[in-house]
């Protein structure tokens, strides 16, 4: 009996030390993680709306709904927005660029944890290229990836739905 208590105490002590170390590492790296996420978002904005030189966030209730992209003269060149939807095994987060007339300029998969070799193909350039110059309301020319229909549909439907919402806001 004494031995079980001793082992329980040792295991509890190990758990407390491990939890403390994890909390310490998390607090040390939190700001770097946030800075990296912001850098990835800025790179995504420039990738999906390359003609824009400056981006301004449009917020509602403290949350960024979309970004307006402006050229050198201060003219609106388009908007960029995030869309997310549940794929086969994870939430797929996408950044999309759209011209004021509702034409998709490009998409970029920001995060996904889909099945390697199947659902993860939504992050491949071949899939993203299908969205270029598509009407955001229809996205009729985008073909789902064979064997990854759920993941493909998640990206297509989320971009289509969010694009329609944003298009209604920018009119």
N, C-alpha and C positions, 0 to 999 in steps of 0.2 A: 504493500500500500504506500509506504514512504517513497519507494522508488517511482511509482506512478506520479505522485505529487511532484517529485523532483524533476522528472521528465516533462511534466506539464509546465512547470515553472521555467525550465530551460527553453522549451518551445515558445512559451509566451514572451520571454525575454528576447529571443531571436526575432520574433514577429515585431515587437516594439522597436528594436534597433533597425530592422529592415524598413519599417514604415517611416521611421524618423529620417533615415537616409534618403528614401524616395521623396519625402516631403522637402528635404533640403535641396536635392537636385532639381526638383520641380520649381522651387522658388528661385534658384539660380538661373535656370534656363527659360523661365516664363517669358521674359522680355525679348530674348532672342527668338523664341518661337513666334511671338506676336509680330516682331519685325520681319521675320521670314515670310509669314503669311501675307503681310502687307506688300512685301516686295513681289511675291508671286501674283497677288491680285493686280498690282500695277502693271506687271509684265503681261498678264492676261488681257488687261484693258487695251494696251498698246497692240497686242496681237490681233484682237478681234475688231478693233477700230483703228487701223494704222494711219488713216488720214487725219486723225485728231491729234492735236499737240497738247491740249489741256483738257482735263476732266474735272467736272464738278458733280459731287454727289447730290442726288435729290432724295431728301429724307421725308419720312412720314412717321411720326411718333418716335423719333430718335433712331429709327432704323433706316438704313440706306435701301431705297427701292430700286434705283437705277442710277447710272452715271450719264451725264450729258457730255458729249465730246465736241470740242470747238477747234476750229482751225486758227491760223495766224491772225486773220481778220476778225475773229470773234464770232464767226458764223457757225451755227449748229451743223455739224457734219453727221451726227448720228448719236445713238445711245448704246450703252452697254449694260447688260444686266446678268444677274445670276439666276439660274433655274436649277431646281433639284427635284429628284423623284426617286422612289424606291425601285431599284433594279432587281435582279434575281437574288443577289445575296448582300447588297449594300445600298446605301443612298449614293446616287451619282450626282455630283454637283458640276454644273456646266456654266461657263461664261460665254455669252453670245453678244455679238455686235449687230446693230440694226440701223439702217438708214432711216431718215424721217418718213420716207414713203412706204416703209414696212418690208424692205428687202434685207434679208440676213446677209451680213458681210462675211462672217466667220463664226465658228464656235471653238471653244477649247474646253476639254474636260479638266476641271480643277482637282477633283478627287473622286476615287472609285476604288472599291475592293471587290470587284467582280471575279468570277472564276478565271484564273490565268489561262490564256490560250483561247478562251471563248468570249465571255462577257467583257473581259478586259480589252477586247479589240475595239470597243467604242472609243478608246483613247488613241487609236491609230489614225494617222493623217488621212488615210483612204476614206474612212467613215466621215470624218469632219469635213472633207472636201465637198461632200454631197450637199452640204447646207449652203455653200456659197451661191449667192445670187438667187436664192429661193425666196418666194413670197412667204412671209412669216405666218400668214393666216392659213396657208395650205400645206406647205412643205411636201408637195406631192412627188417631188423627184427623189426623195430620200428613201433608200432601200435598206431594210433591216439586214443585219449580219446573220448569215445562216448559222444556226446553232446557238445564237445569242439573241433571239427575238425579244425576250423580255427586257434585256438590258438596252437593246436598240430602241425599242418602243418607249422605254422610260425616258431616254434622252430626247427622242423626237417629240413625244407628248409634252414633256416639261418645257422644252424650248417653245413649242407652238403655243401652249397655254400662257406662259409668261410673256411672250411676244405680243399676244393679243391684248393682255392687260396693259402692258407698257404703251402699245400703240394707241390705246384709248386715252391714256394719260397725257401723251404728248401732242394730241390734236389741238 
